[in-house]
Amino acid sequence: MGNQQQPIKIVSDNRKARFLYEILETYEAGIALAGTEVKSIRAGKVNLGDGYALIQKGEAWLLNVHISPYKASSQYFNHDPRRSRKLLLHRKEINQLIGKIEQKGLTLVPLKMYLKGSLVKVSLGLGRGKKLHDKRETIKRRQDEREMSRAMKQY
């Protein structure tokens, strides 16, 4: 493969995650998928909204992510839309994550799913849940920035 940059096409973006969590680190993981899931992902039929990742028995799992059934396939060959999917991470990364999740009470949240060349990848964020006052602060900062940019445009 070498050092070439592969084109990245974002299929699904979990914008809510950055609002609900303070993201400290990000990881890139592959996903073990069925053929019909890959076809649905390529068509953009993914919802990361309620998804999260867990580490069980030394393996990383992506849970509660909805990948719609593939329309052009019979129901027999199709997949369960909300099934648990195994995440493909290096052993070293999984061990790091186990330590951080257990010690600091952090959560693994899917931030975006994308195609990197022909591979489906998911960007995971290691995050700490924001409290209500943090969310209000984020909203206020966003509004202030919007007002400043409006004021700058007028002059």
N, C-alpha and C positions, 0 to 999 in steps of 0.2 A: 504494500500500500504506500509506504513512504511517508513523506511529510505533506502530501497534498491536502488542501482543505476540501472537504466534501460539502456539497450544497445542503443547507438545512431548511426544511419546510416545516413551520410550526403548524401542527394539526389542531391542538387544543391548548388553551391558556387558562390557568386557574387564577384569575385576577383577585378573587375573594381571599385567597390564601395570604397575600401580602398585606391585606387589610386586617385579617384576624390574627396573624402571627408576625412576630418580629423574626425575620429569617437571619440566622447567624452564619450558616454554611450551606453550600449547594453541592450535590453529587449528581453524576450522570450514571444512569443504569439502563441496561437492556431489559427487555421483558420477554418471558416465555409465552408465546401466543399460538393460538390455533390459526389455521389458514383463513377461515372466514373472518376472524378478528382483524387480521392484517388488512384484508380488503375493506372492511368497515372503517378502519383507521385511515386508510388512504383516501376514503370518501369523506373524511372529517366527521364521522358519526361517533364522537367521543365526548363524554362529560366528566370532567375531573372534580366537579364541584364538591361532592361529599367524600371524596377519596382520601385515604391515608395509608401509610405503610407501617408494617410491624415486622419485628424480627422474632421468629419463633424457631427454636431448635437450631440456631446457627444459620437460618435461611431468611432472606428478606422477602416479604410478600406485599403486594399491592392489593388493597381491599376497597370495596365499595365504589370502584370506578366503573361507570356505565359505558359499555361499547355496544351499540345497537346491533341486533342481528343483521346479517348480510342479506339484502333483499333477493338477490339473484340465485340464492342457494335454497335447497329444500330444508324444511325444518329439521329433518333427520341429521343433516350434516352441520347444522348451525350450532352456535355456542350459547351458553347461558350469559346474558348481558352483564350480570354483576358478580361473576365468579371471581375467586381469589386467583391472582396471577403471580407467578414467581418472578422476582426481580433478580437480574444477573449483575452481581457486584463482586469485586475481588474480596477474598477472605479477609485481607488486611482492613479494607473499608468496612466490612460488616463488623469486625471486632472493635474498630474505632467507634462505630455507631452504637454498638451495644453499651460500651462504657459511657458514652455521652447521654444516651437516652435514660439509662438506669440512674446515673449519678445526679444529673441536673434536671430530670423531669421534662425533657424536651420531646417534641413530636416530629415525626417525619411526614411531610406533606408533599404531594405531587404538585409542582409549580406549572410545568408544561410538558406536553407530549409532542414529539416532533420526529420527522423522518430525517435521518442523517445518511445520505446516499440511499441505499435500499433498506437500511435497518431502522427499526422503530426504537426510539430512546425516550426515556422519561427523565426530567430534571426534578430531583428531590430536594426539598429545602428542610434543613434541620431548624426548627423554629420553636420559639417560646410564645405561648398564647398571650395576646395583648389583653390587658384589663380594659374596662369600659372607658376610664379616663384617658388611656393611651389612644383608643380609637377616636375619641373626641378631639384629642390633640392632633391626630393625623388629619381629620376632616378640617379642622381650623387652619392648619398649615396649608392644606391644599387650597382652601378658599382664599387665604391671604396671598398665595402665589398667583392665583387667578386674577385677583383684584389688582395686584402690582403690574401684571403683564397688560391688563386692560388700560391702566393709567399710563403705562409706557407707550402704548399704541397711539393714545390720544395726542401725545406731545412729540 
